[in-house]
Amino acid sequence: IVQFSKDDASPVLVKVGISYVNEQNARENLQAEIPGWDFDAVRADSRKDWNERLSKLMVEGGTKDQRVIFHTAHYHALFHPQLASDVNGEYRGLDGNVHKTDGHQHYSVLSTWDTFRAAHPLYTIVEPEL
């Protein structure tokens, strides 16, 4: 439970660390990913990262609405797979146990229902490191 004075007009800043393993790993992930309290810097870094990923595909032709649909679908496709390992390499496997990677990152499971037709070929072209 968080409490603060309603009379105080100063902003409330919150950072959240996530880990599927434990609370300590969540703290370490947070410290590694967002060590400071500069919201504008985090937003700028996120914008830069998304622009780098989204700019891998350029579209010509079609209507404006069709281009918007294409770029929106590209954006949505990049939500997965998600990084599932912590900064220390630990992750919770599908068996429910904690495992540790050996020098690589562990990503969440991709849905196999029909994504092999379009999403997986797209990933091999624009995100081959996955």
C-alpha positions in Angstrom: 0.0 0.0 0.0 1.3 3.4 -1.0 0.2 6.5 0.8 1.0 10.2 0.1 -0.5 13.5 0.9 -3.2 14.7 -1.5 -2.2 18.3 -0.6 1.3 17.8 -1.9 1.5 18.8 -5.6 4.9 17.1 -6.3 4.9 14.2 -8.8 4.9 10.7 -7.5 7.6 8.6 -9.2 7.4 4.9 -9.3 9.7 2.2 -10.8 8.8 -1.4 -11.2 11.1 -4.3 -11.6 9.8 -7.6 -12.9 11.1 -11.2 -12.5 9.4 -14.5 -13.0 11.9 -16.0 -10.6 11.9 -13.9 -7.3 11.8 -10.5 -5.7 15.6 -10.1 -5.5 16.0 -10.7 -9.2 13.3 -8.1 -9.9 15.3 -5.6 -7.9 18.5 -6.5 -9.8 16.7 -6.3 -13.2 15.3 -2.8 -12.2 18.8 -1.6 -11.1 20.3 -2.9 -14.4 17.6 -1.5 -16.7 16.7 1.8 -15.0 19.3 2.8 -12.4 18.3 6.4 -12.2 15.1 8.4 -11.8 15.2 10.3 -15.1 11.8 9.6 -16.7 12.5 11.7 -19.7 15.7 9.8 -20.4 13.9 6.4 -20.1 11.2 7.7 -22.5 13.8 8.9 -24.9 15.7 5.6 -24.8 12.5 3.6 -25.3 11.5 5.8 -28.2 15.0 5.3 -29.8 14.9 1.6 -29.3 11.4 1.3 -30.8 12.3 3.6 -33.8 15.4 1.4 -34.5 13.3 -1.8 -34.6 10.4 -0.3 -36.5 12.6 1.4 -39.1 13.9 -1.9 -40.3 10.8 -2.1 -42.6 10.0 0.7 -45.1 6.7 0.6 -47.1 5.9 2.3 -50.3 2.6 2.4 -52.1 -0.8 1.6 -50.8 -3.1 4.1 -49.2 -2.3 5.9 -46.0 -4.8 3.7 -44.1 -3.1 0.6 -45.5 0.4 1.8 -44.4 -1.0 2.6 -40.9 -2.4 -1.0 -40.7 0.9 -2.5 -41.9 3.0 -0.5 -39.4 0.6 -1.2 -36.6 0.8 -4.9 -37.3 4.6 -4.7 -37.4 4.5 -3.0 -34.0 2.2 -5.6 -32.6 4.4 -8.4 -34.0 7.4 -7.1 -32.0 5.7 -7.5 -28.7 6.7 -11.2 -28.8 8.8 -13.0 -28.0 9.6 -11.3 -24.7 12.8 -11.6 -22.8 12.1 -14.0 -19.9 15.5 -14.3 -18.3 16.8 -12.0 -15.6 20.0 -10.1 -15.7 21.7 -12.9 -13.8 20.6 -15.4 -16.4 17.9 -17.1 -14.3 14.4 -17.8 -15.7 11.5 -20.0 -14.8 11.0 -22.8 -17.3 7.8 -24.3 -18.6 8.4 -27.0 -16.0 8.0 -24.4 -13.2 11.6 -24.7 -12.1 14.3 -22.1 -12.1 17.0 -22.5 -14.7 20.1 -20.5 -15.7 21.1 -19.6 -19.2 24.6 -20.3 -20.4 25.7 -17.0 -21.9 22.5 -16.3 -23.9 19.1 -14.7 -23.2 16.0 -16.8 -22.7 12.8 -15.6 -24.5 9.2 -16.4 -23.8 7.5 -19.1 -25.8 6.0 -18.0 -29.1 2.5 -19.1 -29.8 2.7 -21.7 -32.5 -0.9 -21.3 -33.6 -0.7 -20.0 -37.1 2.2 -17.6 -36.4 4.5 -19.7 -38.5 2.8 -18.4 -41.6 3.7 -14.7 -41.2 5.2 -13.8 -37.8 8.1 -16.3 -37.7 9.3 -15.6 -41.3 9.1 -11.8 -40.4 11.3 -12.4 -37.3 13.9 -14.3 -39.3 14.2 -11.3 -41.6 14.0 -8.3 -39.2 15.0 -9.8 -35.9 17.4 -12.6 -36.7 19.1 -12.4 -33.4 16.0 -13.8 -31.7 
